[in-house]
Amino acid sequence: MVTLLGTVVRAWGSQVLVTDNSNGQEVLVNTNNSTGNLMAGEQVRIVFNGVMTASLPPQISAQSICVLRVY
């Protein structure tokens, strides 16, 4: 499994567009769950199988998406 740390740009349905914090690239994340609880600007940790499409933007399928909270 691979971990991506990113910033939510937009979330809808079962997809979320994030900016990869390591390189600034936008990535479209597909998941089997609703992403309605994610808000633009939130920091997230996404675990996926390492496969990323060569499309623009690249796409991945998330195993999990966790919001990183600062307390």
mmCIF file as gemmi writes it, N, C-alpha and C atoms, coordinates in Angstrom:
data_model
loop_
_atom_site.group_PDB
_atom_site.id
_atom_site.type_symbol
_atom_site.label_atom_id
_atom_site.label_alt_id
_atom_site.label_comp_id
_atom_site.label_asym_id
_atom_site.label_entity_id
_atom_site.label_seq_id
_atom_site.pdbx_PDB_ins_code
_atom_site.Cartn_x
_atom_site.Cartn_y
_atom_site.Cartn_z
_atom_site.occupancy
_atom_site.B_iso_or_equiv
_atom_site.pdbx_formal_charge
_atom_site.auth_seq_id
_atom_site.auth_asym_id
_atom_site.pdbx_PDB_model_num
ATOM 1 N N . MET Axp A 1 ? 0.833 -1.184 0 1 0 ? 1 A 1
ATOM 2 C CA . MET Axp A 1 ? 0 0 0 1 0 ? 1 A 1
ATOM 3 C C . MET Axp A 1 ? 0.881 1.253 0 1 0 ? 1 A 1
ATOM 4 N N . VAL Axp A 2 ? 0.349 2.307 -0.586 1 0 ? 2 A 1
ATOM 5 C CA . VAL Axp A 2 ? 1.047 3.586 -0.696 1 0 ? 2 A 1
ATOM 6 C C . VAL Axp A 2 ? 0.202 4.651 -0.019 1 0 ? 2 A 1
ATOM 7 N N . THR Axp A 3 ? 0.851 5.611 0.615 1 0 ? 3 A 1
ATOM 8 C CA . THR Axp A 3 ? 0.147 6.697 1.289 1 0 ? 3 A 1
ATOM 9 C C . THR Axp A 3 ? 0.388 8.004 0.551 1 0 ? 3 A 1
ATOM 10 N N . LEU Axp A 4 ? -0.686 8.754 0.331 1 0 ? 4 A 1
ATOM 11 C CA . LEU Axp A 4 ? -0.617 10.074 -0.279 1 0 ? 4 A 1
ATOM 12 C C . LEU Axp A 4 ? -1.155 11.074 0.737 1 0 ? 4 A 1
ATOM 13 N N . LEU Axp A 5 ? -0.395 12.124 1.016 1 0 ? 5 A 1
ATOM 14 C CA . LEU Axp A 5 ? -0.88 13.208 1.86 1 0 ? 5 A 1
ATOM 15 C C . LEU Axp A 5 ? -1.278 14.34 0.938 1 0 ? 5 A 1
ATOM 16 N N . GLY Axp A 6 ? -2.509 14.845 1.12 1 0 ? 6 A 1
ATOM 17 C CA . GLY Axp A 6 ? -2.994 15.858 0.203 1 0 ? 6 A 1
ATOM 18 C C . GLY Axp A 6 ? -3.954 16.834 0.836 1 0 ? 6 A 1
ATOM 19 N N . THR Axp A 7 ? -4.324 17.829 0.039 1 0 ? 7 A 1
ATOM 20 C CA . THR Axp A 7 ? -5.265 18.863 0.436 1 0 ? 7 A 1
ATOM 21 C C . THR Axp A 7 ? -6.494 18.749 -0.461 1 0 ? 7 A 1
ATOM 22 N N . VAL Axp A 8 ? -7.671 18.683 0.153 1 0 ? 8 A 1
ATOM 23 C CA . VAL Axp A 8 ? -8.919 18.56 -0.602 1 0 ? 8 A 1
ATOM 24 C C . VAL Axp A 8 ? -9.168 19.835 -1.404 1 0 ? 8 A 1
ATOM 25 N N . VAL Axp A 9 ? -9.417 19.669 -2.704 1 0 ? 9 A 1
ATOM 26 C CA . VAL Axp A 9 ? -9.805 20.775 -3.575 1 0 ? 9 A 1
ATOM 27 C C . VAL Axp A 9 ? -11.327 20.799 -3.682 1 0 ? 9 A 1
ATOM 28 N N . ARG Axp A 10 ? -11.903 19.617 -3.919 1 0 ? 10 A 1
ATOM 29 C CA . ARG Axp A 10 ? -13.355 19.5 -4.12 1 0 ? 10 A 1
ATOM 30 C C . ARG Axp A 10 ? -13.754 18.049 -3.91 1 0 ? 10 A 1
ATOM 31 N N . ALA Axp A 11 ? -14.924 17.838 -3.33 1 0 ? 11 A 1
ATOM 32 C CA . ALA Axp A 11 ? -15.436 16.479 -3.119 1 0 ? 11 A 1
ATOM 33 C C . ALA Axp A 11 ? -16.882 16.405 -3.6 1 0 ? 11 A 1
ATOM 34 N N . TRP Axp A 12 ? -17.229 15.299 -4.252 1 0 ? 12 A 1
ATOM 35 C CA . TRP Axp A 12 ? -18.6 15.081 -4.722 1 0 ? 12 A 1
ATOM 36 C C . TRP Axp A 12 ? -18.815 13.587 -4.899 1 0 ? 12 A 1
ATOM 37 N N . GLY Axp A 13 ? -20.024 13.149 -4.643 1 0 ? 13 A 1
ATOM 38 C CA . GLY Axp A 13 ? -20.361 11.732 -4.823 1 0 ? 13 A 1
ATOM 39 C C . GLY Axp A 13 ? -19.38 10.821 -4.116 1 0 ? 13 A 1
ATOM 40 N N . SER Axp A 14 ? -18.725 9.969 -4.879 1 0 ? 14 A 1
ATOM 41 C CA . SER Axp A 14 ? -17.721 9.063 -4.317 1 0 ? 14 A 1
ATOM 42 C C . SER Axp A 14 ? -16.323 9.414 -4.84 1 0 ? 14 A 1
ATOM 43 N N . GLN Axp A 15 ? -16.128 10.693 -5.199 1 0 ? 15 A 1
ATOM 44 C CA . GLN Axp A 15 ? -14.838 11.146 -5.704 1 0 ? 15 A 1
ATOM 45 C C . GLN Axp A 15 ? -14.381 12.384 -4.944 1 0 ? 15 A 1
ATOM 46 N N . VAL Axp A 16 ? -13.067 12.56 -4.895 1 0 ? 16 A 1
ATOM 47 C CA . VAL Axp A 16 ? -12.492 13.761 -4.279 1 0 ? 16 A 1
ATOM 48 C C . VAL Axp A 16 ? -11.258 14.156 -5.09 1 0 ? 16 A 1
ATOM 49 N N . LEU Axp A 17 ? -11.153 15.436 -5.391 1 0 ? 17 A 1
ATOM 50 C CA . LEU Axp A 17 ? -9.992 15.975 -6.08 1 0 ? 17 A 1
ATOM 51 C C . LEU Axp A 17 ? -9.074 16.555 -5.012 1 0 ? 17 A 1
ATOM 52 N N . VAL Axp A 18 ? -7.829 16.085 -4.98 1 0 ? 18 A 1
ATOM 53 C CA . VAL Axp A 18 ? -6.869 16.56 -3.989 1 0 ? 18 A 1
ATOM 54 C C . VAL Axp A 18 ? -5.616 17.072 -4.681 1 0 ? 18 A 1
ATOM 55 N N . THR Axp A 19 ? -4.893 17.928 -3.978 1 0 ? 19 A 1
ATOM 56 C CA . THR Axp A 19 ? -3.562 18.339 -4.409 1 0 ? 19 A 1
ATOM 57 C C . THR Axp A 19 ? -2.568 17.554 -3.586 1 0 ? 19 A 1
ATOM 58 N N . ASP Axp A 20 ? -1.693 16.805 -4.254 1 0 ? 20 A 1
ATOM 59 C CA . ASP Axp A 20 ? -0.668 16.01 -3.585 1 0 ? 20 A 1
ATOM 60 C C . ASP Axp A 20 ? 0.316 16.968 -2.912 1 0 ? 20 A 1
ATOM 61 N N . ASN Axp A 21 ? 0.462 16.877 -1.589 1 0 ? 21 A 1
ATOM 62 C CA . ASN Axp A 21 ? 1.329 17.794 -0.858 1 0 ? 21 A 1
ATOM 63 C C . ASN Axp A 21 ? 2.801 17.628 -1.224 1 0 ? 21 A 1
ATOM 64 N N . SER Axp A 22 ? 3.189 16.478 -1.762 1 0 ? 22 A 1
ATOM 65 C CA . SER Axp A 22 ? 4.604 16.247 -2.066 1 0 ? 22 A 1
ATOM 66 C C . SER Axp A 22 ? 5.064 16.914 -3.36 1 0 ? 22 A 1
ATOM 67 N N . ASN Axp A 23 ? 4.137 17.109 -4.317 1 0 ? 23 A 1
ATOM 68 C CA . ASN Axp A 23 ? 4.565 17.665 -5.608 1 0 ? 23 A 1
ATOM 69 C C . ASN Axp A 23 ? 3.598 18.693 -6.21 1 0 ? 23 A 1
ATOM 70 N N . GLY Axp A 24 ? 2.476 18.978 -5.537 1 0 ? 24 A 1
ATOM 71 C CA . GLY Axp A 24 ? 1.533 19.983 -6.025 1 0 ? 24 A 1
ATOM 72 C C . GLY Axp A 24 ? 0.622 19.522 -7.143 1 0 ? 24 A 1
ATOM 73 N N . GLN Axp A 25 ? 0.695 18.256 -7.529 1 0 ? 25 A 1
ATOM 74 C CA . GLN Axp A 25 ? -0.126 17.728 -8.626 1 0 ? 25 A 1
ATOM 75 C C . GLN Axp A 25 ? -1.532 17.398 -8.127 1 0 ? 25 A 1
ATOM 76 N N . GLU Axp A 26 ? -2.529 17.725 -8.918 1 0 ? 26 A 1
ATOM 77 C CA . GLU Axp A 26 ? -3.899 17.335 -8.585 1 0 ? 26 A 1
ATOM 78 C C . GLU Axp A 26 ? -4.105 15.869 -8.941 1 0 ? 26 A 1
ATOM 79 N N . VAL Axp A 27 ? -4.824 15.156 -8.068 1 0 ? 27 A 1
ATOM 80 C CA . VAL Axp A 27 ? -5.108 13.735 -8.248 1 0 ? 27 A 1
ATOM 81 C C . VAL Axp A 27 ? -6.585 13.517 -7.973 1 0 ? 27 A 1
ATOM 82 N N . LEU Axp A 28 ? -7.259 12.784 -8.849 1 0 ? 28 A 1
ATOM 83 C CA . LEU Axp A 28 ? -8.663 12.429 -8.647 1 0 ? 28 A 1
ATOM 84 C C . LEU Axp A 28 ? -8.713 11.094 -7.921 1 0 ? 28 A 1
ATOM 85 N N . VAL Axp A 29 ? -9.363 11.099 -6.763 1 0 ? 29 A 1
ATOM 86 C CA . VAL Axp A 29 ? -9.422 9.905 -5.919 1 0 ? 29 A 1
ATOM 87 C C . VAL Axp A 29 ? -10.823 9.315 -6.006 1 0 ? 29 A 1
ATOM 88 N N . ASN Axp A 30 ? -10.905 8.046 -6.384 1 0 ? 30 A 1
ATOM 89 C CA . ASN Axp A 30 ? -12.17 7.319 -6.424 1 0 ? 30 A 1
ATOM 90 C C . ASN Axp A 30 ? -12.265 6.437 -5.189 1 0 ? 30 A 1
ATOM 91 N N . THR Axp A 31 ? -13.466 6.317 -4.636 1 0 ? 31 A 1
ATOM 92 C CA . THR Axp A 31 ? -13.676 5.476 -3.466 1 0 ? 31 A 1
ATOM 93 C C . THR Axp A 31 ? -15.058 4.845 -3.547 1 0 ? 31 A 1
ATOM 94 N N . ASN Axp A 32 ? -15.287 3.818 -2.762 1 0 ? 32 A 1
ATOM 95 C CA . ASN Axp A 32 ? -16.602 3.18 -2.724 1 0 ? 32 A 1
ATOM 96 C C . ASN Axp A 32 ? -17.55 3.873 -1.762 1 0 ? 32 A 1
ATOM 97 N N . ASN Axp A 33 ? -17.053 4.88 -1.056 1 0 ? 33 A 1
ATOM 98 C CA . ASN Axp A 33 ? -17.852 5.561 -0.033 1 0 ? 33 A 1
ATOM 99 C C . ASN Axp A 33 ? -18.155 6.995 -0.443 1 0 ? 33 A 1
ATOM 100 N N . SER Axp A 34 ? -19.126 7.583 0.226 1 0 ? 34 A 1
ATOM 101 C CA . SER Axp A 34 ? -19.467 8.979 -0.011 1 0 ? 34 A 1
ATOM 102 C C . SER Axp A 34 ? -18.353 9.886 0.499 1 0 ? 34 A 1
ATOM 103 N N . THR Axp A 35 ? -18.055 10.939 -0.256 1 0 ? 35 A 1
ATOM 104 C CA . THR Axp A 35 ? -17.048 11.912 0.167 1 0 ? 35 A 1
ATOM 105 C C . THR Axp A 35 ? -17.692 13.222 0.597 1 0 ? 35 A 1
ATOM 106 N N . GLY Axp A 36 ? -19 13.208 0.835 1 0 ? 36 A 1
ATOM 107 C CA . GLY Axp A 36 ? -19.738 14.42 1.187 1 0 ? 36 A 1
ATOM 108 C C . GLY Axp A 36 ? -19.291 15.087 2.464 1 0 ? 36 A 1
ATOM 109 N N . ASN Axp A 37 ? -18.604 14.356 3.331 1 0 ? 37 A 1
ATOM 110 C CA . ASN Axp A 37 ? -18.157 14.944 4.594 1 0 ? 37 A 1
ATOM 111 C C . ASN Axp A 37 ? -16.816 15.663 4.459 1 0 ? 37 A 1
ATOM 112 N N . LEU Axp A 38 ? -16.168 15.577 3.302 1 0 ? 38 A 1
ATOM 113 C CA . LEU Axp A 38 ? -14.879 16.237 3.102 1 0 ? 38 A 1
ATOM 114 C C . LEU Axp A 38 ? -15.085 17.67 2.635 1 0 ? 38 A 1
ATOM 115 N N . MET Axp A 39 ? -14.267 18.571 3.179 1 0 ? 39 A 1
ATOM 116 C CA . MET Axp A 39 ? -14.383 19.999 2.862 1 0 ? 39 A 1
ATOM 117 C C . MET Axp A 39 ? -13.101 20.488 2.194 1 0 ? 39 A 1
ATOM 118 N N . ALA Axp A 40 ? -13.25 21.435 1.265 1 0 ? 40 A 1
ATOM 119 C CA . ALA Axp A 40 ? -12.086 22.026 0.604 1 0 ? 40 A 1
ATOM 120 C C . ALA Axp A 40 ? -11.138 22.601 1.654 1 0 ? 40 A 1
ATOM 121 N N . GLY Axp A 41 ? -9.858 22.339 1.466 1 0 ? 41 A 1
ATOM 122 C CA . GLY Axp A 41 ? -8.842 22.843 2.379 1 0 ? 41 A 1
ATOM 123 C C . GLY Axp A 41 ? -8.416 21.86 3.451 1 0 ? 41 A 1
ATOM 124 N N . GLU Axp A 42 ? -9.205 20.798 3.663 1 0 ? 42 A 1
ATOM 125 C CA . GLU Axp A 42 ? -8.842 19.811 4.67 1 0 ? 42 A 1
ATOM 126 C C . GLU Axp A 42 ? -7.633 19.006 4.217 1 0 ? 42 A 1
ATOM 127 N N . GLN Axp A 43 ? -6.796 18.637 5.181 1 0 ? 43 A 1
ATOM 128 C CA . GLN Axp A 43 ? -5.65 17.78 4.925 1 0 ? 43 A 1
ATOM 129 C C . GLN Axp A 43 ? -6.097 16.333 5.098 1 0 ? 43 A 1
ATOM 130 N N . VAL Axp A 44 ? -5.733 15.473 4.143 1 0 ? 44 A 1
ATOM 131 C CA . VAL Axp A 44 ? -6.149 14.078 4.197 1 0 ? 44 A 1
ATOM 132 C C . VAL Axp A 44 ? -4.974 13.138 3.959 1 0 ? 44 A 1
ATOM 133 N N . ARG Axp A 45 ? -5.096 11.93 4.522 1 0 ? 45 A 1
ATOM 134 C CA . ARG Axp A 45 ? -4.147 10.843 4.265 1 0 ? 45 A 1
ATOM 135 C C . ARG Axp A 45 ? -4.924 9.786 3.498 1 0 ? 45 A 1
ATOM 136 N N . ILE Axp A 46 ? -4.445 9.452 2.31 1 0 ? 46 A 1
ATOM 137 C CA . ILE Axp A 46 ? -5.122 8.492 1.444 1 0 ? 46 A 1
ATOM 138 C C . ILE Axp A 46 ? -4.224 7.273 1.274 1 0 ? 46 A 1
ATOM 139 N N . VAL Axp A 47 ? -4.771 6.096 1.522 1 0 ? 47 A 1
ATOM 140 C CA . VAL Axp A 47 ? -4.047 4.853 1.314 1 0 ? 47 A 1
ATOM 141 C C . VAL Axp A 47 ? -4.624 4.205 0.05 1 0 ? 47 A 1
ATOM 142 N N . PHE Axp A 48 ? -3.718 3.845 -0.879 1 0 ? 48 A 1
ATOM 143 C CA . PHE Axp A 48 ? -4.153 3.195 -2.123 1 0 ? 48 A 1
ATOM 144 C C . PHE Axp A 48 ? -3.118 2.151 -2.528 1 0 ? 48 A 1
ATOM 145 N N . ASN Axp A 49 ? -3.427 1.374 -3.553 1 0 ? 49 A 1
ATOM 146 C CA . ASN Axp A 49 ? -2.583 0.225 -3.919 1 0 ? 49 A 1
ATOM 147 C C . ASN Axp A 49 ? -1.345 0.585 -4.733 1 0 ? 49 A 1
ATOM 148 N N . GLY Axp A 50 ? -1.115 1.856 -5 1 0 ? 50 A 1
ATOM 149 C CA . GLY Axp A 50 ? 0.067 2.279 -5.752 1 0 ? 50 A 1
ATOM 150 C C . GLY Axp A 50 ? -0.171 2.464 -7.239 1 0 ? 50 A 1
ATOM 151 N N . VAL Axp A 51 ? -1.32 2.028 -7.724 1 0 ? 51 A 1
ATOM 152 C CA . VAL Axp A 51 ? -1.638 2.171 -9.147 1 0 ? 51 A 1
ATOM 153 C C . VAL Axp A 51 ? -2.247 3.55 -9.376 1 0 ? 51 A 1
ATOM 154 N N . MET Axp A 52 ? -1.653 4.299 -10.338 1 0 ? 52 A 1
ATOM 155 C CA . MET Axp A 52 ? -2.139 5.636 -10.688 1 0 ? 52 A 1
ATOM 156 C C . MET Axp A 52 ? -2.235 5.708 -12.208 1 0 ? 52 A 1
ATOM 157 N N . THR Axp A 53 ? -3.371 6.171 -12.718 1 0 ? 53 A 1
ATOM 158 C CA . THR Axp A 53 ? -3.53 6.257 -14.173 1 0 ? 53 A 1
ATOM 159 C C . THR Axp A 53 ? -2.637 7.346 -14.745 1 0 ? 53 A 1
ATOM 160 N N . ALA Axp A 54 ? -2.391 7.282 -16.032 1 0 ? 54 A 1
ATOM 161 C CA . ALA Axp A 54 ? -1.586 8.282 -16.73 1 0 ? 54 A 1
ATOM 162 C C . ALA Axp A 54 ? -2.453 9.403 -17.291 1 0 ? 54 A 1
ATOM 163 N N . SER Axp A 55 ? -3.712 9.485 -16.854 1 0 ? 55 A 1
ATOM 164 C CA . SER Axp A 55 ? -4.638 10.506 -17.35 1 0 ? 55 A 1
ATOM 165 C C . SER Axp A 55 ? -4.34 11.853 -16.686 1 0 ? 55 A 1
ATOM 166 N N . LEU Axp A 56 ? -4.99 12.894 -17.167 1 0 ? 56 A 1
ATOM 167 C CA . LEU Axp A 56 ? -4.901 14.22 -16.555 1 0 ? 56 A 1
ATOM 168 C C . LEU Axp A 56 ? -6.278 14.613 -16.047 1 0 ? 56 A 1
ATOM 169 N N . PRO Axp A 57 ? -6.526 14.752 -14.768 1 0 ? 57 A 1
ATOM 170 C CA . PRO Axp A 57 ? -5.557 14.455 -13.719 1 0 ? 57 A 1
ATOM 171 C C . PRO Axp A 57 ? -5.431 12.946 -13.53 1 0 ? 57 A 1
ATOM 172 N N . PRO Axp A 58 ? -4.302 12.511 -12.951 1 0 ? 58 A 1
ATOM 173 C CA . PRO Axp A 58 ? -4.176 11.089 -12.658 1 0 ? 58 A 1
ATOM 174 C C . PRO Axp A 58 ? -5.245 10.658 -11.666 1 0 ? 58 A 1
ATOM 175 N N . GLN Axp A 59 ? -5.616 9.376 -11.723 1 0 ? 59 A 1
ATOM 176 C CA . GLN Axp A 59 ? -6.658 8.853 -10.834 1 0 ? 59 A 1
ATOM 177 C C . GLN Axp A 59 ? -6.118 7.675 -10.027 1 0 ? 59 A 1
ATOM 178 N N . ILE Axp A 60 ? -6.616 7.581 -8.791 1 0 ? 60 A 1
ATOM 179 C CA . ILE Axp A 60 ? -6.292 6.451 -7.929 1 0 ? 60 A 1
ATOM 180 C C . ILE Axp A 60 ? -7.577 5.946 -7.296 1 0 ? 60 A 1
ATOM 181 N N . SER Axp A 61 ? -7.548 4.727 -6.791 1 0 ? 61 A 1
ATOM 182 C CA . SER Axp A 61 ? -8.674 4.154 -6.054 1 0 ? 61 A 1
ATOM 183 C C . SER Axp A 61 ? -8.25 4.008 -4.6 1 0 ? 61 A 1
ATOM 184 N N . ALA Axp A 62 ? -8.931 4.71 -3.716 1 0 ? 62 A 1
ATOM 185 C CA . ALA Axp A 62 ? -8.545 4.741 -2.301 1 0 ? 62 A 1
ATOM 186 C C . ALA Axp A 62 ? -9.026 3.515 -1.547 1 0 ? 62 A 1
ATOM 187 N N . GLN Axp A 63 ? -8.142 2.975 -0.716 1 0 ? 63 A 1
ATOM 188 C CA . GLN Axp A 63 ? -8.527 1.949 0.259 1 0 ? 63 A 1
ATOM 189 C C . GLN Axp A 63 ? -9.132 2.65 1.47 1 0 ? 63 A 1
ATOM 190 N N . SER Axp A 64 ? -8.54 3.804 1.847 1 0 ? 64 A 1
ATOM 191 C CA . SER Axp A 64 ? -9.061 4.607 2.955 1 0 ? 64 A 1
ATOM 192 C C . SER Axp A 64 ? -8.685 6.059 2.782 1 0 ? 64 A 1
ATOM 193 N N . ILE Axp A 65 ? -9.523 6.936 3.326 1 0 ? 65 A 1
ATOM 194 C CA . ILE Axp A 65 ? -9.268 8.379 3.343 1 0 ? 65 A 1
ATOM 195 C C . ILE Axp A 65 ? -9.495 8.844 4.769 1 0 ? 65 A 1
ATOM 196 N N . CYS Axp A 66 ? -8.465 9.408 5.381 1 0 ? 66 A 1
ATOM 197 C CA . CYS Axp A 66 ? -8.57 9.886 6.762 1 0 ? 66 A 1
ATOM 198 C C . CYS Axp A 66 ? -8.282 11.389 6.783 1 0 ? 66 A 1
ATOM 199 N N . VAL Axp A 67 ? -9.148 12.146 7.446 1 0 ? 67 A 1
ATOM 200 C CA . VAL Axp A 67 ? -8.929 13.579 7.616 1 0 ? 67 A 1
ATOM 201 C C . VAL Axp A 67 ? -7.916 13.758 8.747 1 0 ? 67 A 1
ATOM 202 N N . LEU Axp A 68 ? -6.903 14.585 8.486 1 0 ? 68 A 1
ATOM 203 C CA . LEU Axp A 68 ? -5.877 14.858 9.49 1 0 ? 68 A 1
ATOM 204 C C . LEU Axp A 68 ? -6.307 16.103 10.258 1 0 ? 68 A 1
ATOM 205 N N . ARG Axp A 69 ? -6.569 15.953 11.535 1 0 ? 69 A 1
ATOM 206 C CA . ARG Axp A 69 ? -7.029 17.053 12.384 1 0 ? 69 A 1
ATOM 207 C C . ARG Axp A 69 ? -5.874 17.623 13.19 1 0 ? 69 A 1
ATOM 208 N N . VAL Axp A 70 ? -5.867 18.919 13.366 1 0 ? 70 A 1
ATOM 209 C CA . VAL Axp A 70 ? -4.887 19.586 14.217 1 0 ? 70 A 1
ATOM 210 C C . VAL Axp A 70 ? -5.612 20.018 15.48 1 0 ? 70 A 1
ATOM 211 N N . TYR Axp A 71 ? -5.113 19.574 16.628 1 0 ? 71 A 1
ATOM 212 C CA . TYR Axp A 71 ? -5.761 19.913 17.895 1 0 ? 71 A 1
ATOM 213 C C . TYR Axp A 71 ? -4.875 20.821 18.709 1 0 ? 71 A 1
